Amino acid sequence: MELVQEQVEHHYHSSLVERVRAEGGVLVAAQTTIRLARQFGFCYGVERAIDLAYAARKVFPDARLFLIGEIIHNPEVNAQIAALGIRNLLDASGRPHVEDLGPEDVVIVPAFGATVPLVEEIKQHGCRIVDTTCGDVMSVWKRVRQNASEEVTSIIHGKASHEETLATASRALGKGNGRYLIVLNLEEAARVRDFIAGTVTREEFLREFAGRFSEGFDPDLHLQRIGVANQTTMLREETEAVQNLLREAIIARDGDASNFRLFDTICGATQERQDALKSLLNAPLDLLLVVGGYNSSNTTHLAEMGEQKVPTYFIRNQECLESPELIRHFDLHGKEEVSSRTNWLPVAGKEAQIGITAGASCPNNLIEEVILRVLSLRREELPEA
């Protein structure tokens, strides 16, 4: 691991970001004040996953290396991983190609983990496996496996197509006797509550949640005993609301909560970044820039938080900041990148307070580039240290 540190640092480190952090997270340049969230960017799990991927290339210099999907949800980082000669095991449709794998090949499991059937299939080919799965994700797996062993259905609060949620759902089956149901948000949890209360029919329920429950799922049977788990990068407030809603539904039906299980499985780093953004949003800001991959769940939730308080732009990198009048950013509601032709940036010569944060999969070098681009558009120089 020591051998790859210099390479990783070269790709992702930022002396400017470290300087701003050391100065309390505030950078003042003439009439521009940039405020960084107290916590942002790479978490330990992401750093570990990247380090292991780089180390795998060093340890197996002549082997074919494959990665199950993306190491993390950041396009720049994934491009660097590809530049190491590590190939994606999945095709454009997300289907894994394992047919020609052999004992000399190395397969890297990403930070999100992978489904049980896929990992077992790879093992059958005799491949060497480098598992970078985050420890917080594995903690969730432990809980849902426990649910399965106790014949408790796991209600998974998460995005049904997300790699982590799919991996967790596969563990919720246990040894084949487990069950799961995936709910995206509080509104969907309310539909589960309504079924438990008897105001939603079985047919309505199965239709609404089609494709998001385990094979053979029968809501009449499998919602008798439930336990809530979650994708680790969801909003804590929403997960807690889902938990409370379903717990109250069980109490209303049974008279007590003996048929309800609850474990706190929100990632600590996710929570730290959400708490830090809450604090940042208490400052007087003209706008907030959220930097990260558009398919990053934890980054998306930061953008959702920001737009409730201040004009917020979810950007991938500094290239999105085209001019003071034009910015490309991800529209959370339309689910696509859009270009906004508006005076998103206060004009040069006027005071501006700009907040910046980033998801757990965003490297510091991208934050530095955004800071420098903002100053350039404001026609201001980086102040000397």
C-alpha positions as CSV (number, residue, x, y, z in Angstrom):
1,M,0.0,0.0,0.0
2,E,2.9,2.3,0.7
3,L,4.1,1.9,-2.8
4,V,0.9,3.4,-4.3
5,Q,0.5,6.3,-1.9
6,E,2.7,8.6,-4.0
7,Q,0.7,7.8,-7.1
8,V,-2.6,8.3,-5.4
9,E,-1.5,11.5,-3.9
10,H,-0.3,12.8,-7.3
11,H,-3.7,12.1,-8.8
12,Y,-6.0,13.3,-6.1
13,H,-4.3,15.5,-3.5
14,S,-4.7,19.3,-3.3
15,S,-2.4,21.6,-1.3
16,L,-4.9,24.4,-1.8
17,V,-7.7,22.5,-0.2
18,E,-5.5,21.6,2.7
19,R,-4.5,25.2,3.1
20,V,-8.1,26.4,3.2
21,R,-9.0,23.7,5.6
22,A,-6.1,24.8,7.9
23,E,-7.4,28.4,7.7
24,G,-10.9,27.4,9.0
25,G,-12.4,26.5,5.7
26,V,-12.7,30.1,4.5
27,L,-10.8,31.6,1.6
28,V,-11.0,35.4,1.1
29,A,-9.9,36.8,-2.2
30,A,-10.7,40.5,-2.8
31,Q,-14.5,40.6,-2.9
32,T,-15.0,36.8,-3.1
33,T,-15.4,34.7,0.0
34,I,-15.4,30.9,-0.6
35,R,-16.6,28.7,2.3
36,L,-15.9,25.0,2.3
37,A,-18.0,22.6,4.3
38,R,-16.2,21.3,7.4
39,Q,-16.4,17.7,6.0
40,F,-16.4,16.8,2.3
41,G,-14.7,14.7,-0.3
42,F,-13.1,11.3,0.0
43,C,-14.1,9.2,3.0
44,Y,-12.0,6.3,4.5
45,G,-14.0,3.7,2.6
46,V,-13.4,5.4,-0.8
47,E,-9.7,6.0,-0.1
48,R,-9.3,2.4,0.8
49,A,-11.1,1.2,-2.3
50,I,-8.9,3.4,-4.5
51,D,-5.7,2.4,-2.7
52,L,-6.6,-1.3,-3.2
53,A,-7.3,-0.9,-6.9
54,Y,-3.9,0.9,-7.4
55,A,-2.2,-1.7,-5.3
56,A,-3.7,-4.6,-7.3
57,R,-2.1,-3.2,-10.4
58,K,1.2,-3.1,-8.6
59,V,0.9,-6.6,-7.2
60,F,-0.4,-8.2,-10.4
61,P,1.5,-6.2,-13.1
62,D,1.1,-8.8,-15.8
63,A,-2.4,-10.1,-15.0
64,R,-5.7,-9.1,-16.6
65,L,-7.5,-6.9,-14.0
66,F,-11.2,-6.4,-14.1
67,L,-13.5,-4.2,-12.0
68,I,-17.2,-4.9,-11.4
69,G,-18.7,-1.7,-12.6
70,E,-17.2,1.5,-11.1
71,I,-14.9,1.6,-8.2
72,I,-16.8,4.7,-6.9
73,H,-19.3,7.1,-8.5
74,N,-16.9,9.7,-9.9
75,P,-16.1,9.8,-13.6
76,E,-12.6,11.3,-13.1
77,V,-11.6,8.7,-10.6
78,N,-12.9,5.9,-12.8
79,A,-11.1,7.3,-15.8
80,Q,-7.8,7.1,-13.7
81,I,-8.6,3.5,-12.8
82,A,-9.2,2.6,-16.5
83,A,-5.9,4.3,-17.3
84,L,-4.2,1.7,-15.1
85,G,-5.4,-1.0,-17.5
86,I,-8.2,-2.1,-15.2
87,R,-11.1,-3.1,-17.4
88,N,-14.8,-3.0,-16.6
89,L,-16.3,-6.4,-16.2
90,L,-19.8,-5.0,-17.1
91,D,-21.0,-4.1,-20.6
92,A,-22.9,-0.9,-21.4
93,S,-26.2,-2.5,-20.3
94,G,-24.7,-3.5,-16.9
95,R,-24.4,-7.3,-17.8
96,P,-21.3,-8.9,-16.4
97,H,-19.1,-10.9,-18.8
98,V,-17.5,-13.7,-16.8
99,E,-17.4,-16.4,-19.5
100,D,-13.7,-16.1,-20.3
101,L,-12.4,-15.4,-16.8
102,G,-9.7,-17.8,-15.5
103,P,-7.5,-18.5,-12.5
104,E,-4.9,-15.9,-13.7
105,D,-7.3,-13.1,-13.8
106,V,-7.9,-10.6,-11.0
107,V,-11.4,-9.2,-10.3
108,I,-11.9,-6.1,-8.1
109,V,-15.1,-5.8,-6.1
110,P,-16.0,-2.0,-5.8
111,A,-16.7,-0.1,-2.6
112,F,-20.5,-0.7,-3.0
113,G,-20.0,-4.5,-3.0
114,A,-21.5,-6.9,-5.5
115,T,-24.4,-9.4,-5.4
116,V,-23.8,-12.9,-4.0
117,P,-24.6,-14.8,-7.3
118,L,-22.1,-12.7,-9.2
119,V,-19.3,-13.1,-6.7
120,E,-20.0,-16.9,-6.5
121,E,-19.9,-17.1,-10.3
122,I,-16.5,-15.3,-10.4
123,K,-15.2,-17.6,-7.7
124,Q,-16.2,-20.6,-9.8
125,H,-13.8,-19.4,-12.5
126,G,-11.0,-19.5,-10.0
127,C,-10.2,-15.8,-10.2
128,R,-8.3,-13.9,-7.6
129,I,-10.6,-11.4,-5.9
130,V,-9.6,-8.0,-4.5
131,D,-12.6,-7.0,-2.3
132,T,-12.8,-3.2,-1.6
133,T,-16.3,-3.3,-0.2
134,C,-16.8,-0.6,2.4
135,G,-17.0,-1.8,6.0
136,D,-20.2,0.2,6.6
137,V,-21.9,-1.6,3.7
138,M,-20.8,-5.0,5.2
139,S,-22.4,-3.9,8.5
140,V,-25.7,-3.6,6.7
141,W,-25.2,-7.0,5.2
142,K,-24.7,-8.5,8.7
143,R,-28.0,-7.0,9.8
144,V,-30.1,-8.2,6.8
145,R,-28.6,-11.7,7.1
146,Q,-29.7,-11.7,10.8
147,N,-33.2,-10.7,9.7
148,A,-33.3,-13.6,7.3
149,S,-32.2,-16.0,10.0
150,E,-35.0,-14.8,12.2
151,E,-37.6,-14.9,9.4
152,V,-37.8,-11.1,9.5
153,T,-38.4,-9.3,6.1
154,S,-35.8,-6.6,5.4
155,I,-37.4,-3.3,4.3
156,I,-34.4,-1.7,2.5
157,H,-34.6,2.1,2.2
158,G,-32.6,2.8,-1.0
159,K,-32.5,3.1,-4.7
160,A,-33.5,-0.2,-6.3
161,S,-31.0,0.0,-9.2
162,H,-28.1,1.1,-7.1
163,E,-25.2,-1.4,-6.8
164,E,-25.1,-1.2,-3.0
165,T,-28.9,-1.8,-2.7
166,L,-28.7,-4.8,-5.1
167,A,-25.8,-6.3,-3.2
168,T,-27.7,-5.8,0.1
169,A,-30.9,-7.3,-1.2
170,S,-29.0,-10.4,-2.3
171,R,-27.7,-10.8,1.3
172,A,-31.2,-10.3,2.7
173,L,-32.1,-13.6,1.2
174,G,-29.9,-15.3,3.7
175,K,-29.6,-19.0,3.0
176,G,-32.7,-18.8,0.8
177,N,-35.3,-18.2,3.4
178,G,-35.1,-14.4,3.6
179,R,-37.3,-11.8,2.1
180,Y,-36.8,-8.1,1.2
181,L,-38.8,-5.1,-0.1
182,I,-37.1,-2.0,-1.4
183,V,-38.6,1.5,-0.7
184,L,-37.2,4.6,-2.2
185,N,-38.7,7.3,0.0
186,L,-41.2,8.2,2.7
187,E,-44.1,8.2,0.2
188,E,-43.4,4.6,-0.7
189,A,-43.0,3.7,3.0
190,A,-46.4,5.2,3.5
191,R,-47.9,2.7,1.0
192,V,-46.4,-0.1,3.0
193,R,-48.0,1.3,6.1
194,D,-51.3,1.6,4.3
195,F,-51.1,-2.1,3.3
196,I,-50.3,-3.1,6.9
197,A,-53.3,-1.0,7.9
198,G,-55.5,-2.7,5.4
199,T,-56.2,0.3,3.1
200,V,-54.2,-0.9,0.1
201,T,-55.1,-4.2,-1.5
202,R,-52.7,-7.0,-2.2
203,E,-53.0,-6.5,-5.9
204,E,-52.3,-2.8,-5.7
205,F,-49.3,-3.4,-3.5
206,L,-47.7,-6.0,-5.8
207,R,-48.3,-3.8,-8.8
208,E,-46.8,-0.7,-7.2
209,F,-43.7,-2.5,-6.0
210,A,-43.2,-4.8,-8.9
211,G,-39.5,-5.6,-9.4
212,R,-38.5,-4.4,-5.9
213,F,-39.2,-7.4,-3.8
214,S,-37.8,-10.9,-3.5
215,E,-39.1,-13.8,-5.5
216,G,-42.2,-15.3,-4.0
217,F,-42.9,-12.2,-1.9
218,D,-46.3,-12.3,-0.3
219,P,-47.2,-9.1,1.5
220,D,-49.9,-10.9,3.6
221,L,-47.2,-13.2,5.0
222,H,-44.0,-11.3,4.7
223,L,-45.0,-8.0,6.2
224,Q,-45.9,-9.7,9.5
225,R,-42.3,-9.3,10.9
226,I,-40.1,-6.5,9.4
227,G,-36.8,-4.9,9.9
228,V,-35.6,-1.7,8.4
229,A,-32.1,-1.4,6.8
230,N,-30.8,1.1,4.3
231,Q,-28.5,2.0,1.6
232,T,-25.7,3.7,3.6
233,T,-25.7,6.9,1.6
234,M,-29.4,7.9,2.1
235,L,-30.5,11.0,4.0
236,R,-30.6,10.2,7.7
237,E,-33.7,12.3,8.3
238,E,-35.6,10.4,5.6
239,T,-34.4,7.0,6.8
240,E,-35.4,7.8,10.4
241,A,-38.8,9.0,9.1
242,V,-39.2,5.7,7.2
243,Q,-38.2,3.7,10.4
244,N,-40.7,5.6,12.6
245,L,-43.5,5.3,10.1
246,L,-43.2,1.6,9.8
247,R,-42.6,1.0,13.5
248,E,-45.9,2.9,14.2
249,A,-47.7,0.8,11.6
250,I,-46.6,-2.4,13.3
251,I,-47.6,-1.0,16.7
252,A,-51.0,0.1,15.4
253,R,-51.6,-3.4,14.0
254,D,-50.1,-5.6,16.8
255,G,-50.3,-3.4,19.9
256,D,-46.5,-3.4,20.4
257,A,-43.2,-3.3,18.4
258,S,-42.2,-6.9,19.0
259,N,-42.5,-7.6,15.2
260,F,-40.3,-4.7,14.2
261,R,-36.5,-4.6,14.0
262,L,-34.3,-1.5,13.8
263,F,-30.6,-1.1,13.3
264,D,-28.8,2.2,12.6
265,T,-26.9,1.6,9.4
266,I,-26.3,5.1,7.9
267,C,-22.7,5.5,7.0
268,G,-20.8,7.8,9.5
269,A,-19.0,9.6,6.7
270,T,-22.3,10.3,4.9
271,Q,-23.8,11.7,8.1
272,E,-20.7,13.9,8.8
273,R,-21.0,15.4,5.3
274,Q,-24.7,16.1,5.7
275,D,-24.1,17.6,9.2
276,A,-21.3,19.8,7.8
277,L,-23.5,21.1,5.0
278,K,-26.2,22.0,7.5
279,S,-23.7,24.1,9.3
280,L,-22.4,25.7,6.1
281,L,-25.9,26.6,5.1
282,N,-26.3,28.7,8.2
283,A,-23.7,31.1,6.7
284,P,-24.8,33.9,4.5
285,L,-24.3,32.4,1.0
286,D,-25.2,33.7,-2.4
287,L,-25.0,30.2,-3.9
288,L,-23.7,26.6,-3.2
289,L,-21.7,24.4,-5.6
290,V,-21.9,20.7,-4.9
291,V,-19.2,18.8,-6.7
292,G,-19.3,15.1,-7.6
293,G,-20.5,12.4,-10.0
294,Y,-24.1,12.7,-11.1
295,N,-24.8,9.1,-10.2
296,S,-23.4,9.5,-6.7
297,S,-26.2,9.0,-4.2
298,N,-24.6,10.7,-1.2
299,T,-23.7,13.7,-3.4
300,T,-27.2,13.9,-4.8
301,H,-28.6,14.2,-1.2
302,L,-26.2,17.0,-0.5
303,A,-27.6,18.9,-3.5
304,E,-31.1,18.2,-2.3
305,M,-30.3,19.7,1.1
306,G,-28.7,22.7,-0.5
307,E,-31.5,23.6,-2.8
308,Q,-33.9,23.9,0.1
309,K,-31.9,26.9,1.4
310,V,-29.9,28.6,-1.3
311,P,-29.4,28.6,-5.1
312,T,-27.6,25.3,-5.6
313,Y,-25.7,23.9,-8.6
314,F,-24.7,20.2,-8.7
315,I,-21.6,20.1,-11.0
316,R,-19.3,17.4,-12.1
317,N,-16.1,19.5,-12.3
318,Q,-14.8,23.0,-13.1
319,E,-15.5,22.6,-16.8
320,C,-19.2,23.0,-15.9
321,L,-18.5,26.6,-15.0
322,E,-18.4,28.0,-18.5
323,S,-18.9,31.7,-17.8
324,P,-20.5,34.0,-15.2
325,E,-23.7,33.7,-17.3
326,L,-23.6,30.0,-18.2
327,I,-23.3,27.0,-16.0
328,R,-23.9,23.3,-16.7
329,H,-25.3,21.4,-13.8
330,F,-27.4,18.3,-12.9
331,D,-31.1,18.9,-12.6
332,L,-32.2,16.7,-9.7
333,H,-35.8,16.8,-10.9
334,G,-35.3,16.2,-14.6
335,K,-32.4,13.7,-13.9
336,E,-30.2,15.2,-16.6
337,E,-27.4,17.7,-17.1
338,V,-28.8,21.1,-18.2
339,S,-27.3,24.4,-19.1
340,S,-28.6,27.4,-17.3
341,R,-28.1,30.8,-19.1
342,T,-28.5,33.0,-16.1
343,N,-26.3,35.2,-14.0
344,W,-25.6,32.3,-11.6
345,L,-22.4,34.0,-10.4
346,P,-22.5,37.4,-8.8
347,V,-20.8,39.9,-11.2
348,A,-17.2,40.8,-10.7
349,G,-16.7,43.8,-8.5
350,K,-19.5,42.9,-6.1
351,E,-19.2,41.0,-2.9
352,A,-19.9,37.3,-3.2
353,Q,-20.3,34.5,-0.7
354,I,-19.9,31.1,-2.3
355,G,-20.2,27.7,-0.5
356,I,-18.6,24.5,-1.8
357,T,-19.1,20.9,-0.7
358,A,-18.6,17.5,-2.3
359,G,-19.7,14.0,-1.9
360,A,-17.6,11.2,-0.4
361,S,-16.4,10.1,-3.9
362,C,-15.0,13.4,-5.0
363,P,-11.2,14.0,-4.8
364,N,-9.8,17.2,-3.5
365,N,-8.0,18.1,-6.7
366,L,-11.4,18.7,-8.3
367,I,-12.4,21.0,-5.5
368,E,-9.2,23.0,-6.1
369,E,-10.0,23.3,-9.8
370,V,-13.5,24.6,-9.0
371,I,-12.1,27.2,-6.5
372,L,-9.6,28.4,-9.1
373,R,-12.2,28.6,-11.8
374,V,-14.6,30.6,-9.6
375,L,-11.8,33.1,-8.9
376,S,-11.0,33.3,-12.6
377,L,-14.6,34.0,-13.5
378,R,-14.7,36.7,-10.8
379,R,-11.4,38.2,-12.3
380,E,-9.6,37.7,-9.0
381,E,-6.3,36.2,-8.0
382,L,-5.7,33.5,-5.5
383,P,-4.4,35.2,-2.3
384,E,-0.9,34.3,-1.2
385,A,-0.6,31.9,1.7
